[in-house]
Amino acid sequence: MNKPSLLLPAVFLALPLACGGNSDSGLTGSGGSGGAAGSSSGGAAGSASGGAAGSGGAAGSASGGMAGSSSGGMAGSSTGGAAGAGGTSYTLDNVCQTVAPKICASEQSCCQSSGFGFNQAQCEAYVIGGCQLDVAEVKNDTMTFDPSNIDACLAAYKTAFGKCSLGVNDYIELVKALHVCKTFSGKVPLGGSCTRDSQCAPSSEPNTFISCGETSQKCEKASVLSPGANCAIGDGVSAFCDNGLYCDVSFVGPPPYAGQCKTATAEGQGCNAQKAINLECGLGFYCNKSTKQCTKAKVGGAACVEDSECLSFSCAAGHCVAVEPIVDQASCTGTP
């Protein structure tokens, strides 16, 4: 049987990172072009032709950087300020200039270790330029502003930039962690036209991510599913089982293949190595056909046969494609 196409949509993998490529976090709003997904989903083996992440993009052949998140609940006052950690007071007039140095400080190590270099002043200018797009929308009453969550959002960014290169399982955790990032919230409903993620109306569901589709230029959503939830695998699917789970499906008939989110087999435990496509080990792990045990997915350069063996979900020419960093040249130094 042919391996099914298990493409993760850009709406899911184009996750919210301020400064991460052409990002639009709902906090700084600096773009909205998300990286395309790789070739596998839910720990399954997809086509080995899936590309690595683009600069600042998600796993797959990425154009531009990572789209950000406008996920979260409804924003509060469009003009009010709020005190952050250490007594920082964020207002619509100062938020861009106040937040930019903090985002860039979190990004610096990843920029340098990724070989892009780093320029604090240019990074700040990049963040401020995007942020001002959202400020203008607030003033035009097409977006709302709630500064009360900024410090919690900045803490989530710092954690993500600290990891720098993220596997698909890390992205799922990021979707959940960045739900708090709802400083700027748009009013465009699902299916409505958009150019940036922050223009889309956020979801009140904690594990639902809203973004502006790179291709469709429409507000789209993707969700992280709980145990027992109905799930599916195939092109266009926008809901995925959480880490520690897998979508138990039977690859019979045409896709999408329907199933249910079940508890994944733990690392080091036995798995069904005879099964042609075995998802039971969950995201970030694969069923090792030699040891017949669930094994941690491999880093870039490691030998592989199936995409599911790789953290990047891309096995090309017999080797895992490396997971790309979540920053890019423009966000690190202000230059294309």
BELWO-V289446 format. One record per pair of residues at least 12 apart in sequence whose ideal C-beta (glycine too) atoms are under 6 Angstrom apart, sorted by the first residue. I is the first residue (numbers start at 0). GAP is how many residues later the second one is. If there is no record, write none. Layout:
{{I | GAP} {I | GAP}}
This chain:
{{2 | 42} {3 | 251} {4 | 230} {5 | 34} {5 | 35} {5 | 38} {5 | 40} {5 | 227} {6 | 30} {6 | 228} {7 | 29} {7 | 33} {8 | 229} {9 | 24} {9 | 26} {9 | 27} {9 | 204} {10 | 200} {10 | 202} {10 | 209} {10 | 211} {11 | 210} {12 | 24} {12 | 45} {13 | 20} {13 | 21} {13 | 44} {13 | 52} {13 | 53} {13 | 197} {14 | 156} {14 | 159} {15 | 52} {15 | 53} {15 | 162} {15 | 165} {16 | 49} {16 | 143} {16 | 309} {17 | 85} {17 | 139} {18 | 84} {18 | 88} {18 | 108} {18 | 312} {19 | 36} {19 | 45} {19 | 46} {19 | 306} {19 | 307} {20 | 35} {20 | 36} {20 | 43} {20 | 44} {20 | 45} {20 | 307} {21 | 42} {21 | 43} {22 | 42} {22 | 43} {22 | 45} {23 | 43} {23 | 44} {23 | 172} {23 | 173} {23 | 174} {24 | 43} {24 | 156} {25 | 43} {25 | 44} {25 | 155} {25 | 156} {25 | 157} {25 | 158} {25 | 172} {26 | 126} {26 | 154} {26 | 156} {27 | 99} {27 | 102} {27 | 103} {28 | 101} {28 | 102} {28 | 104} {28 | 105} {28 | 155} {28 | 167} {28 | 169} {29 | 100} {31 | 35} {31 | 163} {31 | 164} {31 | 165} {31 | 180} {32 | 31} {32 | 181} {33 | 33} {33 | 180} {34 | 18} {34 | 19} {34 | 22} {34 | 23} {34 | 27} {34 | 31} {35 | 24} {35 | 25} {35 | 26} {36 | 23} {37 | 12} {37 | 21} {37 | 22} {37 | 275} {37 | 276} {38 | 268} {39 | 267} {39 | 268} {39 | 273} {40 | 192} {41 | 191} {41 | 205} {41 | 237} {42 | 203} {42 | 236} {42 | 239} {42 | 240} {42 | 265} {43 | 233} {43 | 235} {43 | 264} {44 | 232} {44 | 261} {44 | 262} {44 | 263} {45 | 261} {47 | 259} {47 | 267} {49 | 264} {51 | 260} {51 | 262} {51 | 269} {51 | 272} {52 | 271} {54 | 273} {55 | 271} {55 | 272} {58 | 253} {58 | 254} {64 | 263} {66 | 130} {66 | 144} {67 | 129} {68 | 109} {68 | 112} {68 | 140} {69 | 116} {69 | 127} {69 | 128} {69 | 130} {69 | 132} {69 | 140} {70 | 108} {70 | 131} {70 | 132} {70 | 138} {70 | 139} {71 | 107} {71 | 110} {71 | 130} {72 | 131} {74 | 69} {74 | 71} {74 | 107} {74 | 110} {75 | 70} {77 | 60} {77 | 66} {77 | 67} {78 | 13} {80 | 66} {81 | 65} {81 | 66} {83 | 66} {83 | 67} {84 | 66} {89 | 57} {89 | 60} {91 | 53} {95 | 32} {95 | 35} {95 | 36} {99 | 24} {99 | 27} {99 | 28} {100 | 23} {101 | 52} {102 | 24} {103 | 16} {103 | 19} {103 | 20} {105 | 51} {105 | 52} {105 | 55} {106 | 54} {106 | 220} {109 | 51} {109 | 54} {109 | 215} {109 | 217} {110 | 216} {110 | 221} {113 | 211} {115 | 213} {115 | 216} {116 | 216} {117 | 214} {118 | 214} {118 | 215} {121 | 211} {121 | 212} {124 | 209} {125 | 205} {125 | 208} {133 | 50} {133 | 64} {142 | 41} {142 | 43} {143 | 41} {145 | 37} {148 | 31} {148 | 33} {149 | 33} {151 | 28} {152 | 27} {152 | 28} {155 | 21} {155 | 22} {159 | 14} {163 | 161} {164 | 158} {164 | 160} {166 | 117} {166 | 144} {166 | 156} {167 | 115} {167 | 145} {168 | 74} {168 | 114} {168 | 115} {171 | 52} {171 | 71} {174 | 34} {174 | 49} {175 | 31} {178 | 27} {181 | 20} {183 | 14} {184 | 17} {185 | 12} {185 | 13} {185 | 14} {186 | 14} {187 | 12} {187 | 31} {188 | 12} {189 | 29} {190 | 27} {191 | 27} {193 | 18} {193 | 25} {195 | 16} {196 | 14} {196 | 15} {199 | 12} {199 | 19} {206 | 16} {206 | 17} {207 | 13} {207 | 15} {208 | 13} {221 | 16} {222 | 16} {223 | 18} {224 | 14} {224 | 16} {224 | 36} {226 | 18} {226 | 34} {228 | 32} {230 | 16} {230 | 28} {230 | 30} {231 | 24} {231 | 26} {232 | 14} {232 | 16} {232 | 24} {233 | 21} {233 | 22} {233 | 23} {236 | 19} {240 | 20} {242 | 40} {243 | 20} {244 | 16} {244 | 19} {245 | 18} {245 | 33} {245 | 34} {245 | 36} {246 | 12} {247 | 12} {247 | 14} {250 | 26} {263 | 17} {263 | 18} {264 | 15} {264 | 16} {264 | 29} {266 | 18} {266 | 27} {267 | 25} {268 | 25} {269 | 22} {269 | 23} {270 | 16} {270 | 23} {272 | 14} {272 | 16} {272 | 19} {280 | 13} {283 | 13} {284 | 12} {285 | 22} {285 | 23} {296 | 13} {296 | 14} {297 | 12} {297 | 22} {299 | 20} {299 | 22} {300 | 18} {301 | 18} {303 | 16} {310 | 12}}
